[in-house]
Amino acid sequence: MDNERLIAPKYKRLAAFLMDFILVFVLWYFMTKSDLEQVDMLMKTLDPAVEGALDMFVQALFQMLTAFLLKWLFCQTLYFCVLPAVLGNGKTLGKLLLRISLLDAGTLDEMSPSRLMLREFVGRTLLETLLVIPGIISLFMVLFSKNGKSLRDRLANTITVQDTSYLV
């Protein structure tokens, strides 16, 4: 069977991404819930009449945003690296539900853990999340290229395919 017939449809990939994004967001929310309560307390106790209140607010806001970003990166990396390593074939819960898999593009075998880390940590977390422009480029690559490969797919030489193992 050629690779063109194996490639997962873009709508399935998008739906899996949205499911996974929601799960990562929920995980992130529970990790940052206490930080959000601290923000509420800061807003209640901040007195604009006190000298230096604006500086305190800006510093607290910067610390909060930094903590939120670091926790988001941690949740994203944990979800997209650990879960596919446990489930196998690069599957997240979204991919599992929609019966698509992430495989080595050259051999169509399960990718190695090091390749999974390269794709998810370097490709997704460092390139596509921290650097905005590569993330936008990757989105357009998925939407408008024939094979639908993202920047991280090209980096790690992976392919997202329909899982036909349940048919056997």
Order of alpha helices (4+ residues) and beta strands (2+ residues): alpha-alpha-alpha-alpha-alpha-beta-alpha-alpha-alpha-beta
